[in-house]
Structure formats: C-alpha cells, structure tokens
C-alpha cells in the first residue's frame, strides 16, 4: 500500500479470542475422538520369513521382509550372507507395497545366515537393520564385508543444517516481498529490502540443492562426497527429488516477477501470480517429508503448508519491521503500517497455533508419546519456546493498540528482535523435528510405547554409539557403532559387552555380539528385571589398543 496515510488505514478491530479458542477446542476434541490409525511415518520391520534367530530345516529360496509402510529400494543395500561368508542372495529384490522379497540360493549350505538391509520409508527417511537365522543348526555367524549401511554423522548434521537454511531463506524472501507489495511507503528506497529478498532467494536455492545432494549419502549410507550418478538418479526419481525440483522451478519462475516488485509497485495480476507460485512452493516441503506419509496425508500436507506459510509471513514481516520500517518510516507512516501489521501477525499466529496443534495430534497420537519419545519432547520444547514468543508479541501488540509505538518505536523494535532471537531457536528445533521419527512410529507394532535408548560414549581411542531397543524388560536388540575422533567409521578387531543390575544382585551378563560390518555389531539380550542397568563395552581396535566405556540405561 504505497503512499498510505494514517487517515486511510483504520486500526484493526480487536480479534475475537473466544471464537478462535472455541474453534481450536472443537478441532482438538474432534481429533481426539477420531478412531486411532496405525503407525505410519518411518517404517519398521514387522515380520520376516524366516524369522529372526529361527532355525529352519531346509534353506529357503527367498527371504521375505514385511514393513509397517511401503518402502523403496536403496541400490545394493540388501545383502544375504551364507555361513561360508559368500553372498547368498541372487538377483534384485522385488518391492511390492510393504513387502520386500529377496531371492536366495537354496544350495548355500547349512549353518547361520546373515541378512542386512537398508530401505527408504514413505517419508523419505532410510531404515536399516540386520538379523540372522539358521538352516539345520546354528553356526558361527558370518560377517558382512560390505560397506556400512549408516550415513556419516556429518551427513546427518548437514541435512538438518540445510533444512534450517531452507526455512531461513523462505522467510527472508517472503517478508520483503509481502511488505514491499503491500506496506512499503512510496518515499522509501527499496534497495535494502530487495537485497535481503535476493539473499533469501539465494539461500533457499542453495539449501534446496544441498538437500538433494545430501539425500544421496543420507539414504544410501556413506560420507559427504559418496554421491554417485545412480544414487542421484534414484533421489531425483522419487517424490523427494520431484518436490525439490518443483521448488527450484517455482523459485526460478517467481524471480522474474520479483524483479519489477523490487523496483516499484506491481499490478494486481503480477501480485496474484506471485501469491500462487508462493503457495504452490509451500506444498513442496510437506510432500517431501512426514506429512505425506501420515495417517491422514491430505490433512497433514495442507496443515503443514499453512504452518510453514504462517511462519514465513510472521517472521519475515518481523525481519522487515525490525530491520527497516521501525528505523526508516516516520511517525505518520508507522501510524498506518503498525495496526495493519499487528492484524497480520495475529492472524499468522492463530494459523500457526491451529496448524501446529492439528499436526502434533496426528503425529504424536497419545499423551504418553509426548513425553516418552524424542519427537514428543521436541514438540514440547517447541511449544514452550512458542509460548515465550507469544508473550513478547503480546507486549508489542499492546504498544500498537495504545498508539504509542508510532511516536516511540524503540520499545517495539527491541521486542521484535527478541521475538526473532527466540524464533531462530524454534527454527532449529523444527529442523531437527522433521528429521526425527514421529512419535507414532516410535511405538511397537503391537501398540506398546517404545522406550528406545541411544547414547554416544567417548574414549581416547574411539566414540561408540549405543542403541538399545526397546530398552524394556525382556528381549532387547543392541546395535553398536564405532567411530574415530573425526566421525569416520572405526574398524574394530573385537567387541565385548556386559550388562549388570547391582541393585537386584544381578552380576554382569555377557552379551553375545555379532559383527555386521567393520564398525557395526549387534546382539540380543534378555533383561529380566526393571531398574538402572550398568552396561560396559570393551572395543579393541588393534592387537594392543582397546578401551572400555560404560553407560547406565533405565529399563522399565
């Protein structure tokens, strides 16, 4: 609204908080009363034939894996190792919805077989695992000499950083475009906001390309530069790659219309086209992540796009307000701008609250999962931070309503920067959240909440990542991963592990460990009682170099 005056823009009417809360309450109650649906995002292996640790009388001609959701292939990452250490799988595995069938040589002999797998779940996250079975009678388990199926920790961190940059680029683009199109006074120079918006375009484009690049080693396993043409083609051929390519295309198309907007006011047609392109681009985030694989994908995708768009409008507008308008606009201009912005911010926050609540209810599902899972705890952290931001925003809105902000903008500007500082942390939590298995999939197939335990232990020789699933009384699966100080796989010559519960008088129990790769071993242990179990791990990396680390694991 170039050339606006305080007389032509009336302060917004007070929003009806009771109506908003009532609508939110109805939505919450409706979702809580809706019938429960099975876990969806992040696949888990629900059954296999032969079953894990089973002893069968004759060698099968195929191994069948059944997952909790449809999965896709990662080239070369499903291997069956015969008792003599040779490959027993024959030909390519076939994928049909949730079922993976691996042809196996039935003449590979008697003894213990090992299968290791890595597949991609419907929400584009990799799922890996391994187990053994025996033909006739158990024997010394074979070792998989293939490459490690896990992504390098640097890659996993890089994915989160790229997603954070994508969110930052989006709000740096949306904020200037929205304010320049609707609220920028005609007398002020547009070059500063234009430079900020072009920076947003660059950051968003870089983050999108980086996500495509990192998705290859993230799904196939390996380091930052373990990217092959075939792996890249697999990523681009899936929904993840398609969504990111569409985002880049929409960004390129929008750039042609952004240039005249940054030079001066644009017509209604160009503004509408820009809004359509922006709205379409917002859908590329949920279509490439958890929402597309949720129990209610249509609802989740729309809600997530609304959540992301509201965030971009609110935070992008705050950047423009704190960085430019409160510093450059005069009292008359601020008297017209601030009431309008206050209304936009209130609507954006209301949309954020409603969309975030709906999405959290879909992905968390139960109150217990909110505190028992990493995903739920991240949601709680995000809620607390958001509540803090709302408090600061309410203070700013009160200043605008008292009509003192236009004459004395300094307090509002300080509040804006506080809001942005807190929301920068919120974006970091969000970037981690979208890479974390939703609470729904952190439940056992039978419906009992999973108490999966993971930690990283350090010694002068190595760091050891320990995973215990489900960390409950009874049978548990353990996975150990050894890394060097610079986060590269550390070859291990010998693994040893014990578990004890001194409070119950249980002496150390040795855990049989099966080496799966040079730096990865797994084992099974039955924990007969609840309590704080003491685990000790001894890893020998050469004839003379070894170190022992320990951990306390609460077992329910």
N, C-alpha and C positions, 0 to 999 in steps of 0.2 A: 504494500500500500504506500507507494511513493507519494511524497508531498502531503502526508497525513497531518492533521491537526488534532489537538485535544478536543476541540469542539465537535469534530466529525466522528470521533470514536467514543462511545459511552463506556464507562467502566462495566465490566461484566456483572451480571446478576449473580448473587450467591448461589453456588451449586446446592442441590438438594441432597445432603449427605444421607438422610434416611432412605431415600429412594435408591441411592447407589448401594448402601449396605443391604437393603432388602433384596435387591437383585442378586447381589453376591451371595447372600444367605440361601436364596432359592437354588442357585446353581450348585452350591456346596451340598445342600441336602439332597438334591436330585442325583448328584454323582455318588453320594454315599449310599443311597438306596438302590442304585443301579446294580444289576447282577454282576458278581465278580467274573472276570475273564482270566484265562490262563496267562502265565508269564510270557512275554513276547520278546522285547528287545534284548540283545545279547544272547545268542543261542547257547544251550548247554546240551551235552550228550546225555540222552535219557536212557538209551539201551544200546546193546551191541550183540551181534551174533558172529562168533562165540562171545560169551560174556567175559568180562574182565576176571582174570585169575581162574577161569574154568579149565577143567581137564576133559577133553573130548576124546572119544575112542578112535576117530579117524580124522585125517586132515580135511578141512573144508575146501571147497572150490572157490569160495568167495567169503569176504568179510563184510557184514552189513552194519553200518552205523546209523542210528536214528537220533536226530537232534530235536530240540523243542521248537524250532522255527526253520524255515527254508534257509539253506546255506549255499554258498558258491565256492568254486574251486580256486585254490591257490596253486599254480603250476608247480609240480614236483615236490609238494609238501605232504603227500600221503605216502608212507612207506611201510611195508611189511617185511620184517627181517626174520629169516628162518633160524633154527637152532645153530646152524653152522656159520652164521653171520652173513650169508648171502641174501640178496633180495628175493623175496618170495612172491611179491605182487607182480602181476602180468597184465600189461596194457593199462589204459587210462581208466580211472574210476568213473563211474556214472553217477550223476546227481539228478535226483527226482524229488523236488519239493524238500521235505525234511530228511530224506533217506539218501545215504551215500553207499554205493556198492563197489567193493574193490575186488577184482578178480585175483585169485591166489592159486599158485601152483600146488595141486594136491599131493604131488610126489616129493615135496620138500623134506620129508622125514619126520621122525618122532622127536619130541622134546618141546622146549618153551619157545614161543614166537613173541615177537615184539611188534606192535603197530604204533606209529607216531603219526599225528595228523595236525594239519592247520587249515582251517577253512574260514570263510568270511560270512558273518551273520547278516541278517537282513538290514541291520542298521549300519553296515559297512565297517564293523569292528572285527578284528581277527580273533578266532577261537582256536586254541591249541591244546593238545594233551597227548597222552600215551598210556598204554596198558599192555599186559601180557596175557596169554593163555597157553595151554599146553596140549599137545597131542600124545596120547598114551600115558605119559608120566612127565612130571616137571623135570627140567634140566637147568644147568647154569644159564641164566638169561643172556641173550645176545646183546651186543652194543650197536646202536645206530651210529654209523660213521658219517652220516650226512650232516649238512650244515645245521646250526642251531635254528630252531623254529621261532625264536623270540626276536622282536625288534630291539635294536640297540636303545639303551635308556636315553641317549642323546636324541634319537629319532622321536621317541615318545614325548620328550620335553618339547622338541621342536614343533610337533603337531599342536600342542597346547599354545605355544607362543604364536604360531601362525593364526590360530583361531582368534586369539586376543587381538592381534594386529588387524584381522578382518573386521572385528567389531569396532575397533578404534577408527579404521578407515571409513566405515559406514557412517558413523556419527559425525566425523569431520566433513563428510560430503553432504549429508542430509541437512545438517544445521545451517551452513551458509546458503545452500540452495533455497531452503524454506524461508529464511529471514530475508535474503535478497529479493525473493519473489513476492513477499507479502508485507514485510515490516520495515524495510530499509528506507530511511529518509533520502529524498532525492538529492539533497545538497551534499551528502557524504560520499567520499571516494569509495569505489567498490574494489579497489585493487587488493587490499588486505584480506577481506573475506574470500576473494577469488583465489588468491594464493593458497589460502587454507583449504579451500574446496579441492583445488587441483592436487594438493598434498594428500587429501583424503582419497582421491581417485587413484593416485599412485600407490598409496599404502594398501588400499583394497585390492588393486590388481596384483601387486606383489604377493600379498597374503594368499590370494586365490591360487596363483601359480605355485607358491610354496606348498600349499596344502596338497595340490595334485602331485607334486614331486615327492613329498614325504609319505603320501599314502602308499607308494610302491614298497619301500622297505618296511613301512608300518604293517602292511598286510602280509607281505611275503617273508618278513624277517630280514635282518641284516642291518648294516650301517647306513650312514647318511648318503653315501655315494654308491650303494649297492642297488643301482637302478638300471634295469635292462629294458630294451625295446619291447620285449614280450610282456614284461611286468607293467610297463607304462600303458601298453595297449589294453591289457586287462582292466586297469583302473579306468581308462577313458571309455571302455565299452560298457561299464556298469552305470548304475544310477548315480553313484557318487561323481564319476567323471562327467556324466552328462549334465548334472546340476551345476558343476563348476564351469563347464564350457558355456552353458547358457548364461551364467552370471557374467562371464567375461564379455560375451556378445552384447548383453543388455547394457553393460557398462560402457562399451565402445559406442553403442548407439546413443546413449544418453550424453556422451561427451560432445557430440555435435550440437545438441540443444543447450548444453551448459554454457558454451562459449558466448552466445548472444545474451544469456541471462546474466553473466558476469559483467557484461559491458553496459547493460541498461535494462529497463523493464521489458518484459516479453508479453506477447499476446496470450489470450486465454487458450487458444489451440495448442501452442507450444507448452504451456503450463500443464494442460491436461495430459498431453503425450508424455511429458516428463514424469507426472504422477503415476501413469500406467506402467511405464518402464520401471520406476522405482518399486511399485507394488509387486510387479512380477519378479523382480530381483529378490525381494524379501523371501519368496517361497523357495528359493534355491537352498537356503540354509536348512529348513526342516526336512526338505526332500532328500537331503544327503546325510541325515542323522537319525537320532532316536525317534522323533515323531512319526516318520514314515513307517516304522516298524512297531508302533504302539498298538495296544488292543483296539483303539479307535483312531485309525490313521487319518481319516478325513478331518475329524475334530482336532487332533493333535497338530496337524500341519497348519491348519488355519489359525489355531490359537497361538502356535509358536511364531508364525509370521506377524500376527498382531502384537505379540510381546516384543519381538525384535524391532518392529516399526515404531512402537511407542517409545522404546528405549532410545532409538536414534533421534526421534523428534525432540524428546525431553533433554537428553544430554547434549545433542548437537545444538539445540537452542540455548542451553546454558553456556556452552563454549562461546557462542556469538554474543550472548548478553554480557558475560564477564570480560571477554576479550576485546569487544568493540563498542557495543551500544552504550553500556554504562559509562564508558570512558569518553566517547566521542559525541553522543547525542546531547542536545541541550534540554533544559527543563521542559519546554513545551513539547518537544518530540517524545521525551520519556513519559510525559503525562498521557500521551496517546498510545505509546508502544506497550508499556508495562501492564496495563489492565488486559490488553489482548493476549500478551504472552502468559499472564497469570492464568487465564482461562485455558489456553492451550496446554500449559503444564498440568493443570488439574485434570483435564481430560486424559492426557497421556498417562498420568499416574494411576487414574482409575482403570484405564485399559490394562496397564501393567499388572495391577493387583488382580484383576479378574482373570486375565490370561494366565498369569503365573500360578494362581490358585487352581484353575482347571488342569493345567499341565502337571502340576505337582500331584494332584489327586490321581491322575491317570497313571503316572509313573511310579508313585510311592505306594499307593493302594491301601496300606494298612498303617495305623498309628505306630505299631511296633517297628515297622520298617523305617520309620522316620528317625528312630534313634539307634537301631541295630545295624544299619547299613551305611557305608561311606556316602552313597548317593543321598540318603536321607539327612545325614549330618551336614552335608554341603548345602542342601536345601534350607536347613535351619540356619546355617551361617548366613546364607543369602537373605533370609527373612529378617534376621536381626540387623544386618547392615542396611537393608532397605528401610526398616523402621527408623533407623537413625537418620537416614537421608530425608525421610518424610518429615521428621521433626524440624530439620533445618529448613526444608521447603515451606513448611507451615509458617515459620518465622518470617521468611521472605514475603509470603503471600499476605501476612498481616501488615507488613510495612506498606505493601501496594494498596491494600484496602484503606489504610489510614491516609493515603495520598501524600505520604511524606517521602517516598522513595525517589520521586522525580526531582525534588529540590535537594535531597541529600542521598545520592546514590551509593555512597561509600559503604554503608552497612549492608545493603543488598548485594553489592559486588563481593564483599567478604563472604557472605553466606553462599553465594554462587560458587566460589572457589572451594569452600568447604564441601558443598554437595558434590562437586566434580572429583575432589580428592577421595571421598568415600566411594563414589560410584566407580572410580578406577579400580578399587579393590573388588567391588562387586563384579566387574567385568572379568577380573582374574579368576574369581570363584566360578563364574559362568563358563569360562573357557575350560576349566578343569571338570566342571559338571558334565559337559557334553561329551567328554571322553571317559566318563565313569559309567559302569554298568548300572542301569536304572534299578531301583530297589525291587521292582517286580521280578527281575531276573536274578536277584540275589536271594532267591528263595529256592528251596529244594523242590524237586518236581512233585513230590507228594504234598507240598504246601507248607512244610515246616520252615520257618525263617532260618536262613543260613547265617552262620556266625563266622564266615571266612576270615582267617587270620593271615596277615602278611607283615613282614618287617624286613629291614636290611641291617645286617650285623657287620661290623668292621673289625679288621685286624691289620697289622702292619703288612701282611702278605697279600690280602685279598679282601673283597667285600662279598658278603653272602646274602642273597635274597632268599628268604624262607617263606613258603606258602603252605598253610595247613588248612585243609578243607574237609569237613565243615567246622572244625575246632569245637566239637561237641563230644560228649561221652559216647563211646562206641567206636566203630571203624572210622578211620581218618586217612586221607591221602596227603602225602607230603611231597613238595617239589622244592628242590634246592638249585640255585643258580649262582655260580661263582664268577666274579668279575675282577679285573685288575683295577688299580687306582684311577686309571683314565677311562673306566667304564667299558672296557673291551672284554670279551669272553676269556676267562682264565681256565686253561686246561688243567684238569685235576687228575692226579695219579691214583688217589684213594680217598673214599668217603667213609666217615663213621658218624653215627648219631645215636644218642640215647635220650630217654625220657624218664623222669622220676617225679614222684609226688611225695616229698618228705612228710608233709602234714598228715598223710594217711599211712605212712610207713611203707610206701611202695618204693623199692630200690630201683636203681636205673635199669630200664628195659632197653635192650639193643634194638634198633630199628633197621631191618634189612633194607639196603638201598640198592637200586638198580640204575647203573649209569646209562643214560639215554643218549647223551652227546658228550663231548669233551668237558663241557662246563655245566651240565644239567644232569641231575639224578633225581629219582623219585622212589618213594617207598610207601608201604601201608603199615599202620599200627592201630591196635585196638587199645583205647584208653578207657579202663574200666570204671573210673570214678571222676567226679567233678572236682575242681579245685585249680590252684595255680601250679601247673606242671612246669618242671625245670628241664629245659631241653639243652643239650650240649652237642656241638658239631665240631668234629675234627676233620680238617681238609688238608691233605698232603699234596703239594704241587710239584715236588721233586723227590729225589731219594733222601734228602736231608731237610727239606723245608716243609714245615707244617705248622699250623696254628689252630687253637681251639677257641671257639666263641660260644656264648650261651645266651639263652632268652627265656623269659618267663611268659607262659601262654595261659591265659584264663580259659578253662574248659568248663562248659555248662553241663 
